Amino acid sequence: MKKFNNESVTLVDVMRHGECQGGEIYRGSTDVALTDRGWQQMEEAVAHALPAPPWQRVITSPLVRCHDFAAHLSKRYNLPLTVEPDLREMNFGHWEGRLVEEVHREHAAEVASFYKDPSQVTPPNGEPVADVQRRVANAFWRYLDGHQNQRLLFVQHGVTIRALVVSLLGLPLSQLGGFEIPYAGRLQFKVYTSAERRRVVLCRLG
């Protein structure tokens, strides 16, 4: 894509955490560690960028499944680390910590409605997806405004990544469930900023 005069280009890599302890549950704000396999997934996800890390800063959710690997990466390569509370995962309310299969079986109608249009349906006592999107997008732009022409690594969660994607691409929040981010999945944005405008390009999803 053509770069216009006086336009800065900031690269943002976003990575989801790896496989977690506890099996297939609605993890949300429940703080659990990675499995050994999950740790290895994250190592493999960043291997393409090493041994010379391309980032100037690592920004992570405070939850240990993101934070511990981000801190490890930061220490290994002497990168500044920022813990950002607004990158924490969505709180699933009464579904928190329960097996996905069990919730789907016992609350089939509620689950179906939530996945059909999460912009209109919230898990009982949970956090509205619109609120998740608002805090994650606000955090994203805070760091972009302060680190133009750099390359940043965000380590966060499945719902927060999808909420960020639909926000940056100008898609309706109802499309949140239209794609998945696998464990240790990565994507990259290029953010072009000038005095007149700001453009966001999704470069890679994998």
TADA-V215525 format. One line per field, one symbol per residue. phi: phi as a letter, one per 30 degrees, with the letter a starting at -180 (. if undefined). burial: + if it has 9 or more other C-alpha atoms within 8 Angstrom, else -. A space follows every 10 residues. Layout:
BEGIN
phi = ???
burial = ???
END
This chain:
BEGIN
phi = .dcdehcdbc cbccbdddec djidbddhdd cbdddedddd ededdcddcc dcdddcacbb dddddcdddd ddddddchce cbccedcdde dchddeicde edddddbedd ddddddaddc bbeeiccddd ddddddddde dedddcbdic bccccabedd ddddedddci cddddeddac cdeidbbbcc ccbbdcabbb bdcaba
burial = ------++++ ++++++++++ ----+++++- -+-++-++++ ++--+----- ----++++++ +++++++-++ +-++----+- +-++--++++ +++-++++++ --++---+-- +-++--+++- +++--++++- -++-+++-+- ---+---+-+ ++++++++-+ ++++-+++-- --+++++--- +-++++++++ ++++-----+ -+----
END
